[in-house]
Amino acid sequence: MKRLSLPILAVFSVLIAGLFLFSDAAAEDLTCKFKADSGDVHVFAWDEDDERERMDSVFEGWIKAGQEVQISSKTGLITYNYRERATDRTYGDNHATCKNGNTIRVP
């Protein structure tokens, strides 16, 4: 009887551990990167809801030419503005998806 119990216990342990691993793998990655392509750029970014309403700020700062900055989103949807000089007006109301580490290129 003890020999039968040990293999059954081992099988149940593996099944339960597999469920925990599957739940982590199924979680969606809500990260993305801003990349400054042609020059330094100042970026302002916010999470947004399904109706394109701004929520919390997720990033604000300068990105040097050729560099990338990774950000995390709570919703997977963001809106952002950018400017190329501190004295410039901002170009904005840009909407993007922020999922699975995608890259959002800004001038």
Residue, then its C-alpha position, 0 to 999 in steps of 0.5 A: m500500500k505504501r508503494l502505491s501512495l508514493p507514486i500517486l503523491a508524486v503525480f499530484s505534486v507535479l500536477i499542482a506545481g504545473l498549475f502554478l507555472f501555467s498561471d505565471a506564464a499566462a500573465e500578460d507582459l505590459t511593458c514596452k520601450f520608447k526609442a529616440d531615433s533621430g535625436d534627443v527627445h523629451v517624452f511624456a506618457w500616461d496609461e489610458d483606459d479603453e475609452r482613450e482617457r488619460m490615467d496615471s503617468v508612466f514616464e516623463g523624461w529625456i531620451k538620448a538619440g539612439q537610446e531606449v527606455q523601458i516602461s511598464s503599463k497597468t492597462g497595456l494602452i498608453t498615450y504620449n506627447y513628445r518634443e525635441r527641444a525644451t523650448d518646442r511645443t509638444y506633439g501629442d495625443n499619440h496612442a500606442t499599445c504597450k505589450n510584450g516589450n514592443t518598441i515605440r519609435v519617437p523622432 
